[in-house]
């Protein structure tokens, strides 16, 4: 059975020139989801019939870029779970957007080698004790082609998901500001700024 929602058509083999076209399409689709209130609020939600709750947080805000987190939030057995947890860097001046991660742990990092947190602790060993040097052994580094392929896959997946979200009916009008930041299982806790009296 073929899918009924339109996609942008970037389903070919990865090519460096096509990556920028894909990121331009991702930017265009995000403009149909990100409301004008982005300058005033940090968290948004969108609920449409037949779809889980869509959540968006503005993680960083700069004059020409934004760092956005976009995910579904599910209620499961009195707990909240999030997936796919996309982290997206939006370049407003260049009119590009790139998926930096769909992984809740790696969302804030871009590396060309296996990150230290991927080294699993042995039973009874704490995660902190397995942390490797920030300058890893070169044998863990990825080749430029491997880094490119990973970037291509993340951006292609984001492009398809954004097309699906728009087809479901998520839009500027359904995305409403909310006080609550994304939370739930696998969510990165965000420190609220302290308010001095």
C-alpha positions as semicolon CSV with decimal commas, in nm:
position;residue;x (nm);y (nm);z (nm)
1;X;0,000;0,000;0,000
2;X;0,151;0,334;-0,096
3;X;0,147;0,633;0,133
4;X;-0,114;0,899;0,071
5;X;0,075;1,206;0,190
6;X;0,304;1,396;-0,047
7;X;0,675;1,403;0,018
8;X;0,934;1,631;-0,128
9;X;1,090;1,367;-0,351
10;X;1,445;1,364;-0,212
11;X;1,455;0,986;-0,201
12;X;1,757;0,940;-0,427
13;X;2,108;0,839;-0,330
14;X;2,286;1,097;-0,117
15;X;2,480;1,360;-0,309
16;X;2,647;1,667;-0,155
17;X;2,461;1,911;-0,383
18;X;2,128;1,749;-0,299
19;X;2,180;1,784;0,077
20;X;2,147;2,164;0,054
21;X;1,829;2,124;-0,155
22;X;1,692;1,888;0,110
23;X;1,777;2,136;0,388
24;X;1,604;2,415;0,190
25;X;1,290;2,199;0,171
26;X;1,308;2,129;0,546
27;X;1,329;2,506;0,610
28;X;1,023;2,564;0,387
29;X;0,821;2,300;0,573
30;X;0,922;2,436;0,914
31;X;0,797;2,781;0,811
32;X;0,452;2,621;0,784
33;X;0,478;2,501;1,147
34;X;0,672;2,768;1,339
35;X;0,436;3,045;1,452
36;X;0,518;3,415;1,467
37;X;0,506;3,401;1,849
38;X;0,847;3,230;1,838
39;X;1,002;3,559;1,949
40;X;0,789;3,565;2,265
41;X;0,752;3,202;2,375
42;X;0,986;2,905;2,410
43;X;0,738;2,616;2,402
44;X;0,454;2,522;2,170
45;X;0,211;2,235;2,122
46;X;-0,017;2,125;1,841
47;X;-0,304;1,878;1,869
48;X;-0,494;1,759;1,564
49;X;-0,744;1,476;1,521
50;X;-0,580;1,138;1,479
51;X;-0,232;1,252;1,580
52;X;-0,032;1,242;1,904
53;X;0,046;1,572;2,073
54;X;0,319;1,752;1,877
55;X;0,560;1,951;2,093
56;X;0,816;2,215;1,994
57;X;1,069;2,392;2,215
58;X;1,301;2,673;2,114
59;X;1,630;2,565;2,272
60;X;1,848;2,851;2,146
61;X;1,763;3,181;1,986
62;X;2,021;3,392;1,798
63;X;1,987;3,678;1,547
64;X;2,019;3,449;1,243
65;X;1,964;3,101;1,382
66;X;1,732;2,904;1,608
67;X;1,782;2,562;1,760
68;X;1,448;2,381;1,776
69;X;1,337;2,056;1,932
70;X;1,035;1,885;1,773
71;X;0,876;1,565;1,901
72;X;0,557;1,376;1,966
73;X;0,458;1,340;2,331
74;X;0,276;1,022;2,431
75;X;0,094;0,941;2,757
76;X;0,185;0,584;2,850
77;X;0,091;0,423;3,181
78;X;0,082;0,750;3,375
79;X;0,416;0,861;3,231
80;X;0,513;1,073;2,935
81;X;0,728;0,946;2,650
82;X;0,867;1,138;2,357
83;X;0,966;1,027;2,006
84;X;1,128;1,089;1,759
85;X;1,291;1,385;1,940
86;X;1,430;1,579;1,645
87;X;1,685;1,854;1,709
88;X;1,692;2,105;1,426
89;X;1,923;2,398;1,357
90;X;1,736;2,665;1,157
91;X;1,946;2,914;0,958
92;X;1,706;3,201;0,887
93;X;1,952;3,406;0,681
94;X;2,044;3,116;0,451
95;X;1,688;2,975;0,452
96;X;1,817;2,628;0,546
97;X;1,739;2,390;0,831
98;X;1,929;2,076;0,926
99;X;1,853;1,785;1,154
100;X;2,137;1,768;1,403
101;X;1,991;1,459;1,567
102;X;1,696;1,233;1,629
103;X;1,876;1,101;1,937
104;X;1,789;1,258;2,273
105;X;2,145;1,216;2,405
106;X;2,332;1,348;2,103
107;X;2,099;1,638;2,030
108;X;2,340;1,911;2,131
109;X;2,660;1,760;1,991
110;X;2,799;1,709;1,644
111;X;3,109;1,494;1,621
112;X;3,300;1,302;1,361
113;X;3,380;1,016;1,600
114;X;3,202;0,783;1,839
115;X;3,097;0,996;2,136
116;X;3,217;0,893;2,481
117;X;2,863;0,826;2,606
118;X;2,824;0,544;2,353
119;X;3,077;0,334;2,548
120;X;2,845;0,125;2,766
121;X;2,935;0,072;3,132
122;X;2,996;-0,280;3,254
123;X;2,744;-0,423;3,504
124;X;2,790;-0,247;3,837
125;X;3,001;0,030;3,680
126;X;2,876;0,388;3,671
127;X;2,839;0,570;3,341
128;X;3,077;0,841;3,464
129;X;3,355;0,584;3,512
130;X;3,334;0,480;3,144
131;X;3,357;0,835;3,009
132;X;3,644;0,851;2,762
133;X;3,864;1,146;2,685
134;X;3,700;1,419;2,473
135;X;3,983;1,353;2,226
136;X;3,908;0,991;2,132
137;X;4,129;0,736;1,970
138;X;4,130;0,805;1,595
139;X;4,002;0,450;1,536
140;X;3,659;0,568;1,655
141;X;3,641;0,855;1,405
142;X;3,402;0,837;1,114
143;X;3,518;0,906;0,760
144;X;3,387;1,224;0,591
145;X;3,163;1,003;0,376
146;X;3,018;0,830;0,685
147;X;2,949;1,169;0,847
148;X;2,780;1,285;0,525
149;X;2,566;0,967;0,505
150;X;2,453;1,010;0,867
151;X;2,361;1,372;0,799
152;X;2,175;1,272;0,482
153;X;1,974;1,005;0,666
154;X;1,877;1,237;0,952
155;X;1,771;1,513;0,715
156;X;1,584;1,277;0,485
157;X;1,396;1,132;0,782
158;X;1,312;1,482;0,907
159;X;1,189;1,584;0,560
160;X;0,953;1,285;0,547
161;X;0,828;1,342;0,901
162;X;0,761;1,713;0,840
163;X;0,567;1,625;0,524
164;X;0,363;1,379;0,728
165;X;0,299;1,634;1,005
166;X;0,173;1,890;0,754
167;X;-0,048;1,626;0,590
168;X;-0,197;1,541;0,931
169;X;-0,303;1,905;0,967
170;X;-0,037;2,049;1,197
171;X;0,017;2,412;1,097
172;X;0,080;2,766;1,213
173;X;-0,276;2,786;1,339
174;X;-0,267;2,463;1,541
175;X;0,074;2,537;1,701
176;X;-0,013;2,716;2,027
177;X;0,217;2,862;2,291
178;X;0,241;2,670;2,621
179;X;0,421;2,727;2,950
180;X;0,544;2,368;2,986
181;X;0,865;2,258;2,817
182;X;0,898;1,910;2,667
183;X;0,919;1,651;2,941
184;X;0,890;1,279;2,971
185;X;1,092;0,966;2,944
186;X;1,410;1,035;2,744
187;X;1,363;1,411;2,766
188;X;1,665;1,622;2,843
189;X;1,581;1,827;3,152
190;X;1,605;2,200;3,090
191;X;1,711;2,423;3,376
192;X;1,477;2,712;3,422
193;X;1,656;3,045;3,465
194;X;1,664;3,159;3,825
195;X;1,455;3,466;3,896
196;X;1,595;3,715;4,141
197;X;1,348;3,910;4,345
